[in-house]
């Protein structure tokens, strides 16, 4: 059996999987990321023990555990070096802490987007493909890349940082130290900033009316306003979708994937966002590469990280973490 863990900034999601990756049990718990690494790891380990108890499974029955973690990490040593989503979080030995609590079960960590990629690649929208790119559009923009049946890591484990493609010479400041990065525009945070900029210079409409009533400006509210014909919402999605299209045109030209999968919470906007992106892709990517590539939404939703982490752990255990099984 395998444990698949998705360590998010808001919630920890844990699933127990049989050897064939059918889900046996699942548990979610608040992360409490603002309370420091000891609290987060306490919540995580306590939740694992609770899940095993509920499923009546002993730790010795586990083959391995996989953990998807946001931020920078030393994958081989199992250490999370830094994550912007967590307070008082530096050089946290996640793998060792979990392994010690489970009596020495092998534990492997990787970037949260890459374990989502493993999930969609092997069990979701990327099945049977050898060249694909996964984008997760949530609070920020993350990505993972598979080329010729192999997940790309790069020299420092940061290959595929599509969210840091530079779109403007002097754009919005980014936490990476640059400015004008794609993720500062194509993301939940970026959508809200763009909408607020447009609200400031646009005649009052439905969206402004809703905000005056105390509603919170969110991507979901923007989608609702879009469907009702609100000008700000429509312009926001059009502009954001076009930027996404320019970014994906570069992705197509650079990686030549068979498929681009778009997941994450903001992907729920669907064609409101992807429609403009498709139009730009049709105009600005290499024709032969474009014809070989389709753009789809993810299939597994919030389950991708857990099953992807479990599958990743199984591959690390077998010594083949970045290749598809035959």
Backbone torsions as a table, in degrees:
resi	resn	phi	psi	omega
1	UNK	NA	156.9	-177.9
2	UNK	-130.7	147.3	170.2
3	UNK	-101.9	134.6	173.4
4	UNK	-119.7	122.4	-172.5
5	UNK	-123.2	128.1	176.0
6	UNK	-111.9	103.0	-177.0
7	UNK	-90.1	96.2	-179.0
8	UNK	-97.6	165.8	-179.4
9	UNK	-69.0	-23.1	-179.5
10	UNK	-107.8	-43.6	-177.1
11	UNK	-134.1	147.2	170.9
12	UNK	-99.2	126.7	178.8
13	UNK	-118.0	127.5	-176.1
14	UNK	-130.1	132.9	174.8
15	UNK	-128.5	146.2	173.3
16	UNK	-104.3	128.3	-176.4
17	UNK	-120.9	143.4	171.7
18	UNK	-72.1	176.2	-177.1
19	UNK	-62.1	-26.0	178.5
20	UNK	-93.7	10.4	176.1
21	UNK	69.5	22.6	166.1
22	UNK	-79.0	139.9	-175.6
23	UNK	-75.3	130.0	179.2
24	UNK	-97.4	-40.8	-178.8
25	UNK	-160.3	158.1	-178.9
26	UNK	-145.5	149.0	178.7
27	UNK	-147.7	141.6	172.9
28	UNK	-125.2	150.2	179.8
29	UNK	-151.4	151.7	176.3
30	UNK	-61.1	140.8	179.9
31	UNK	-76.6	-39.9	-172.7
32	UNK	58.0	48.6	-174.0
33	UNK	-63.1	-21.8	-178.6
34	UNK	-78.1	-6.3	-174.0
35	UNK	-103.0	9.4	172.9
36	UNK	96.0	167.6	-171.7
37	UNK	-66.6	-36.1	-178.8
38	UNK	-64.0	-42.0	179.3
39	UNK	-66.7	-45.2	-179.2
40	UNK	-60.7	-48.1	-178.5
41	UNK	-68.0	-32.7	174.7
42	UNK	-64.0	-43.8	177.1
43	UNK	-62.1	-42.0	-177.7
44	UNK	-65.5	-50.3	-177.4
45	UNK	-67.2	-40.0	177.0
46	UNK	-61.6	-38.1	179.6
47	UNK	-69.2	-38.3	176.3
48	UNK	-60.3	-47.5	-178.9
49	UNK	-63.9	-38.3	177.7
50	UNK	-64.5	-43.1	-179.8
51	UNK	-63.1	-45.2	179.9
52	UNK	-62.7	-38.7	178.9
53	UNK	-64.8	-44.7	-179.9
54	UNK	-63.3	-37.0	-179.1
55	UNK	-84.5	-3.8	-178.5
56	UNK	57.0	47.7	179.7
57	UNK	-120.5	134.1	176.5
58	UNK	-87.3	150.8	179.2
59	UNK	-57.7	-33.0	-178.9
60	UNK	-67.7	-12.1	177.2
61	UNK	-84.8	-6.4	-178.6
62	UNK	-86.4	133.2	174.2
63	UNK	-80.3	-39.4	-178.2
64	UNK	-170.9	166.7	175.0
65	UNK	-130.2	141.0	175.5
66	UNK	-119.2	143.2	-177.4
67	UNK	-131.4	126.5	172.6
68	UNK	-94.6	124.2	-173.9
69	UNK	-129.1	131.7	175.5
70	UNK	-74.7	150.3	174.7
71	UNK	102.5	-165.3	-176.6
72	UNK	-90.1	145.3	-176.8
73	UNK	-154.2	160.6	168.1
74	UNK	-101.2	98.3	-172.1
75	UNK	-63.1	-44.7	-174.9
76	UNK	-67.0	-33.3	179.2
77	UNK	-90.6	-8.0	177.6
78	UNK	72.2	30.9	-176.0
79	UNK	-113.7	129.6	172.1
80	UNK	-85.8	112.3	-174.2
81	UNK	-76.6	-42.9	-176.8
82	UNK	-164.2	141.7	172.9
83	UNK	-141.6	127.6	-179.3
84	UNK	-68.0	-14.1	-177.9
85	UNK	-84.9	-7.7	-172.9
86	UNK	-125.5	139.2	176.0
87	UNK	-84.3	150.1	176.9
88	UNK	47.5	54.6	-172.8
89	UNK	-130.2	104.3	179.2
90	UNK	-153.0	128.8	177.1
91	UNK	53.1	50.7	-179.2
92	UNK	-87.6	119.3	-177.0
93	UNK	-80.5	71.1	-173.0
94	UNK	-57.3	-49.1	-175.7
95	UNK	-61.0	-45.0	-177.9
96	UNK	-65.7	-42.2	-178.1
97	UNK	-62.8	-42.9	179.5
98	UNK	-70.2	-43.0	179.7
99	UNK	-60.0	-42.3	179.4
100	UNK	-62.8	-40.2	-179.2
101	UNK	-68.9	-24.7	-177.3
102	UNK	-103.8	13.1	175.8
103	UNK	75.3	27.9	175.2
104	UNK	97.7	11.7	175.9
105	UNK	-60.0	134.8	177.2
106	UNK	-61.2	131.4	-179.1
107	UNK	-127.9	133.5	-177.8
108	UNK	-128.7	139.1	178.5
109	UNK	-117.6	156.2	172.7
110	UNK	-156.9	172.1	177.6
111	UNK	-59.7	142.1	-175.7
112	UNK	-61.8	-35.1	179.4
113	UNK	-69.9	-38.3	-179.4
114	UNK	-67.4	-35.7	177.3
115	UNK	-70.3	-32.1	170.9
116	UNK	-61.2	-39.9	177.3
117	UNK	-60.5	-45.7	177.7
118	UNK	-58.0	-41.1	179.8
119	UNK	-61.7	-50.5	-178.4
120	UNK	-70.8	-31.6	-178.3
121	UNK	-69.1	-44.7	-174.2
122	UNK	-92.9	-27.9	-173.5
123	UNK	-123.2	-9.7	-172.5
124	UNK	-123.4	-127.5	-171.3
125	UNK	-74.1	-8.8	-178.0
126	UNK	-106.3	10.7	-177.6
127	UNK	-59.3	141.0	176.9
128	UNK	71.3	10.0	-180.0
129	UNK	-107.1	146.7	179.5
130	UNK	-108.6	-11.0	-179.9
131	UNK	-137.2	110.1	-177.9
132	UNK	-155.1	161.7	177.2
133	UNK	-130.5	133.6	173.8
134	UNK	-110.2	128.0	171.3
135	UNK	-109.0	134.1	170.8
136	UNK	-113.5	117.0	-179.2
137	UNK	-107.9	100.5	178.2
138	UNK	-125.0	-130.3	173.7
139	UNK	-57.6	-39.6	174.1
140	UNK	-121.3	-163.0	-179.3
141	UNK	-127.1	118.1	177.7
142	UNK	-120.8	166.0	-179.5
143	UNK	-156.3	154.8	172.7
144	UNK	-137.9	151.6	-172.2
145	UNK	-130.5	134.8	170.5
146	UNK	-116.2	126.6	175.7
147	UNK	-129.0	128.6	178.8
148	UNK	51.6	41.7	176.4
149	UNK	77.1	16.1	-176.2
150	UNK	-133.3	131.4	176.7
151	UNK	-73.1	129.2	-179.7
152	UNK	-82.3	134.1	176.5
153	UNK	-115.0	-40.7	-176.5
154	UNK	83.3	177.8	-174.4
155	UNK	-64.4	-32.1	-178.1
156	UNK	-121.7	17.3	178.7
157	UNK	76.1	17.1	-176.2
158	UNK	-118.7	24.1	177.2
159	UNK	-64.0	146.0	176.4
160	UNK	85.8	20.4	179.4
161	UNK	-76.7	67.4	-177.4
162	UNK	-64.9	-28.6	178.3
163	UNK	-62.5	-14.1	179.6
164	UNK	-108.4	17.2	166.0
165	UNK	-60.7	132.5	-177.9
166	UNK	-83.8	119.0	-176.4
167	UNK	-101.7	-23.9	-178.9
168	UNK	-136.1	141.3	178.9
169	UNK	-64.6	-40.5	178.0
170	UNK	-132.1	84.1	-178.2
171	UNK	-113.6	-159.3	-179.4
172	UNK	-62.8	138.0	178.1
173	UNK	-62.7	144.8	179.9
174	UNK	-119.5	150.1	179.7
175	UNK	-63.2	-17.4	179.2
176	UNK	-73.9	-11.5	-178.9
177	UNK	105.2	-12.1	177.6
178	UNK	-96.5	-164.4	177.1
179	UNK	-149.5	156.9	178.9
180	UNK	76.0	17.7	-178.9
181	UNK	-69.1	146.1	-177.3
182	UNK	-54.5	-40.8	-177.6
183	UNK	-66.2	-16.9	176.4
184	UNK	-77.6	-8.4	179.7
185	UNK	-118.9	-46.7	-179.1
186	UNK	-95.6	86.7	-179.0
187	UNK	-175.5	168.7	175.8
188	UNK	-60.3	-43.4	178.4
189	UNK	-63.5	-42.6	-178.9
190	UNK	-65.0	-41.1	177.6
191	UNK	-57.1	-44.9	-177.5
192	UNK	-65.5	-43.0	179.1
193	UNK	-62.6	-44.6	179.0
194	UNK	-61.1	-43.8	179.8
195	UNK	-62.7	-42.1	-179.6
196	UNK	-65.5	-37.6	177.3
197	UNK	-61.8	-39.0	-178.5
198	UNK	-75.4	-36.1	177.3
199	UNK	-58.8	-37.1	-176.9
200	UNK	-65.8	-21.4	-175.4
201	UNK	-124.1	13.9	-177.0
202	UNK	-119.2	143.0	177.7
203	UNK	-57.6	145.8	-178.2
204	UNK	-52.9	138.2	178.5
205	UNK	-142.7	-162.0	-175.7
206	UNK	-61.0	-43.0	-177.5
207	UNK	-63.1	-45.2	177.6
208	UNK	-61.4	-36.9	178.7
209	UNK	-62.9	-44.5	179.2
210	UNK	-63.5	-40.8	-179.9
211	UNK	-65.5	-36.0	177.5
212	UNK	-65.9	-24.7	177.7
213	UNK	-82.7	-1.7	177.0
214	UNK	98.9	5.2	177.9
215	UNK	-72.0	147.4	-179.2
216	UNK	-86.2	136.8	178.9
217	UNK	-77.5	109.4	-178.6
218	UNK	-133.4	164.3	174.4
219	UNK	-57.2	-36.2	178.8
220	UNK	-65.8	-39.9	177.9
221	UNK	-66.7	-38.0	176.7
222	UNK	-61.9	-40.3	178.0
223	UNK	-62.7	-42.6	179.2
224	UNK	-64.0	-43.3	179.0
225	UNK	-66.0	-37.8	176.5
226	UNK	-56.2	-47.1	-177.1
227	UNK	-65.7	-22.3	178.5
228	UNK	-96.4	8.0	173.2
229	UNK	86.1	15.0	-179.3
230	UNK	-64.9	133.1	-174.9
231	UNK	-65.1	-46.7	-178.3
232	UNK	-61.3	-45.2	-179.3
233	UNK	-62.7	-43.2	-179.2
234	UNK	-66.0	-42.9	178.5
235	UNK	-66.1	-36.2	-179.9
236	UNK	-64.0	-48.2	179.9
237	UNK	-68.4	-36.2	179.0
238	UNK	-63.7	-48.2	-178.4
239	UNK	-66.6	-43.0	-179.9
240	UNK	-66.5	-42.6	178.5
241	UNK	-62.8	-38.0	178.0
242	UNK	-64.4	-43.4	177.3
243	UNK	-61.9	-40.8	175.2
244	UNK	-59.0	-41.6	179.2
245	UNK	-61.7	-41.5	177.1
246	UNK	-64.5	-41.6	178.0
247	UNK	-63.3	-42.8	-179.1
248	UNK	-72.0	-27.2	173.5
249	UNK	-61.6	-41.6	176.6
250	UNK	-65.7	-38.8	178.3
251	UNK	-61.9	-44.7	179.3
252	UNK	-63.1	-44.9	-178.8
253	UNK	-66.9	-32.7	-175.7
254	UNK	-84.5	-46.9	-172.3
255	UNK	-101.4	-18.8	179.6
256	UNK	53.3	52.3	-177.4
257	UNK	-78.2	158.0	171.7
258	UNK	-77.6	-28.7	-176.5
259	UNK	-152.0	142.8	169.3
260	UNK	-113.5	124.1	-179.3
261	UNK	-106.6	129.7	-179.7
262	UNK	-112.5	118.4	178.7
263	UNK	-127.0	-168.4	-177.2
264	UNK	93.4	164.9	-175.1
265	UNK	-59.2	-38.4	-177.5
266	UNK	-70.7	-21.8	177.8
267	UNK	-62.3	-16.0	176.1
268	UNK	-62.3	-17.8	176.5
269	UNK	-66.0	-20.7	174.6
270	UNK	58.9	-130.7	-174.4
271	UNK	-70.7	-14.9	173.0
272	UNK	-57.3	-36.1	179.8
273	UNK	-97.5	-42.3	-173.3
274	UNK	-78.8	-24.3	178.2
275	UNK	-58.6	-54.9	176.2
276	UNK	-60.9	-35.1	179.0
277	UNK	-63.5	-43.4	179.4
278	UNK	-60.8	-39.2	-179.0
279	UNK	-63.8	-44.5	179.7
280	UNK	-66.6	-41.3	178.1
281	UNK	-58.0	-41.6	-179.0
282	UNK	-64.8	-22.6	-176.6
283	UNK	-98.9	-22.1	-167.2
284	UNK	-128.4	3.5	175.5
285	UNK	-107.0	159.9	179.7
286	UNK	-62.6	131.1	-170.1
287	UNK	-59.3	-47.3	-177.4
288	UNK	-64.4	-43.3	178.2
289	UNK	-64.8	-40.3	-179.3
290	UNK	-63.2	-41.7	-178.1
291	UNK	-65.8	-26.1	-179.1
292	UNK	-85.5	-4.6	-171.8
293	UNK	-121.0	134.2	171.1
294	UNK	-115.4	157.4	-176.7
295	UNK	-115.1	117.5	-175.2
296	UNK	-134.0	164.9	174.0
297	UNK	-91.8	155.8	-178.1
298	UNK	-66.4	154.6	-177.8
299	UNK	-100.0	-30.1	-167.8
300	UNK	-92.7	-11.9	179.2
301	UNK	56.9	-134.4	-176.1
302	UNK	-72.7	-7.9	179.4
303	UNK	-80.7	-19.2	-171.5
304	UNK	-59.5	-41.3	-176.5
305	UNK	-65.3	-39.0	-178.0
306	UNK	-71.1	-50.8	-178.8
307	UNK	-68.8	-32.5	176.4
308	UNK	-65.7	-40.1	178.9
309	UNK	-66.1	-39.4	178.8
310	UNK	-65.9	-44.1	179.1
311	UNK	-64.5	-42.3	177.7
312	UNK	-57.2	-44.0	179.4
313	UNK	-62.1	-39.2	179.4
314	UNK	-64.5	-36.5	-180.0
315	UNK	-73.4	-38.9	175.6
316	UNK	-62.5	-41.0	179.7
317	UNK	-61.9	-36.5	-179.4
318	UNK	-83.6	-7.8	179.6
319	UNK	84.5	13.9	179.7
320	UNK	-132.8	62.6	-171.9
321	UNK	-72.2	-18.1	-174.9
322	UNK	-120.9	24.7	176.4
323	UNK	-126.2	144.7	173.6
324	UNK	-68.4	142.5	173.3
325	UNK	-68.8	147.4	177.0
326	UNK	-77.6	NA	NA
